[in-house]
């Protein structure tokens, strides 16, 4: 990876494939542990944390930790503002395909304006509007799940020797 290009995954280098294999293995194990823990918590709490696409979030945060969308501000903020956009639209317009499209557009606008762009959060407003979800959904599973994933990523990166994550908290 080039020193100034933090948004790309390490590319395959036939002379350094061992390093890439270790990085890939660590990212895979970390992602599996995070999602496994989230699923376990869903069973224990009897609440479906898997409703939100946290799998794509953890793949981004663990697999591309230097990318701007992988930072806690984007992970947490992106899910919160996107879900909030969905809730606002569903409360004003009700559920439906057109309202869902408006909610996704509003979520993208909100993430850009708040510097919280996290692409996996783009589906949150779609889920909110199509399932007619309300305010409690913003707290659990969205806020709780995003905070748990940020905490897991912080611990995982420390344990795996990546002390530089996050590059900024907020």
N, C-alpha and C positions, 0 to 999 in steps of 0.2 A: 504494500500500500504506500502510495506517495505520501510524504510527510504532511503536505497541506491538503490532501484530499481525504476528508474524514467521512464522506458519505458512501463510499464504496466498500464492498466486502473484499477481502484479500483475493487476488486472482490466482489461478492455478499456475504454479511455477514448477516445471518438472524437476528442477534442481533443488527445490525446497519443499517438496510435497509432504515431508514429514511434519513440518511446522503447520501447514495448512490442515493436515489430518488431525493434529492435536487440537487446533482451534475449532475445527468442525465438530470433533467429538465433544469438547467442552461445551460448545453452544448447544449441541443436541442433548446432552445429559442435563444441562441447566434448564433448557426449555421443557424437557420431559418432567423433571422434578417440579418445576413451577406449575405446570398444568396438572400434574398428578396431585400436588398439594391443594390446588384450587378445587379439583374434583372431590378430593377427600373432605375439604371444608364444606363443599356443597352438600355432601351426604350428611355430615355431622350437624350442620346448621339447618338441614332440610330446606335449603334455598338454592335455586339453580344459578350459580355464578357463571355457568357456561352459556347463559343466554347472551352475554356480551362476547364479542370476538377477542377474548383475551389471549387466545392461542396466537393470533397474528401479532398482537402487541408484544408478547414475550419473545417471539421469534425475532422481531425487530430489535428489541432492547438487548437481548442476549447476543444475537447474531451480528448486528451492526451497532455496537454500543457507542461509537463515535459520531454517528449521524445525529443531526439536530432533532429529528422526530423520535429519537430513542432516549432523549433526556427526560428527566422527571417532569419538567414543566410541560412538555408536549404529551407525555404519557398520561399524566393525571389531568392536566388542563384540557387536552384534546377530548378526552372522554367526557369530562364534565360539561364543556361548552356545547359539544355535539348533542349530548343527551338533553341538555337544557333547551337547545333549539328544537329538538323533536317534541319535547313536552309543551313548549309554548305553541308550536304549530298545531299539535293535536288538540290542545285546549281551545284554540281559536277556531280552527277549521274542522276538527273531528278527524277520524281515521279515513284513509283512502289513498289511492295511488297518487293523485295530484298533490295532496297534502304531504305525502311522503317525499315526493320530488322537491317540493318547496323546502321541506325541513332539511334535506341533505344539502341543498344549495345554501341555506341559511347557516348550516353547520360549517361548511367550508369557508364561507365569509367570516364567521365568528372565529374560526381557528386562525385564519390569516390575520385578522385584526388584533387578536390577542397573542400572537406569536406562539401558538400552541398546536401547530400543525402535526397531527399524528394520523396518518392515513387509515390505520385500522379503526379509528373512531368514526370514520365516515359512515359506517353502517349503523351506528347507534341510533341516529334519528329515524332511520328507516324502520328499525325494529320497534322503536317507541310508537311511531305513528301507526304502522300496520297492526300492532297489537294493542293499541289504545292504552298505553301505559301512563302512569301518573307520577306525581312527585316522589313518592317513596322509592321508586326505581332509581332515582338519581343518587340516593344514599346507598342503598343496597339493591343490586350488586355493583353499580357503577363506581361510586366513590370508594367504597370498601375494597372492591377488586383492584382498582387502579393503584390504590395505596399499598395493598398487599404485594402487587407485582413490583412496584418501585422498591419496596423494602426487600423483597426477595432478590431483585437484580443487584441492589447495593451489596447485600451479603454475598451473593454468588460471585460478583466481580472481585470482591475482596478475597474470598477463598480461592479463586482461580488465578490470583496473582495480578489482576487488572485493577490497580489502585487508583487509576485515573477516572473511573466512572463514579459519578457523572462529571461531565466537564462543568456543569453548573446545575444547581438545584432548582433555581427559579429565575 
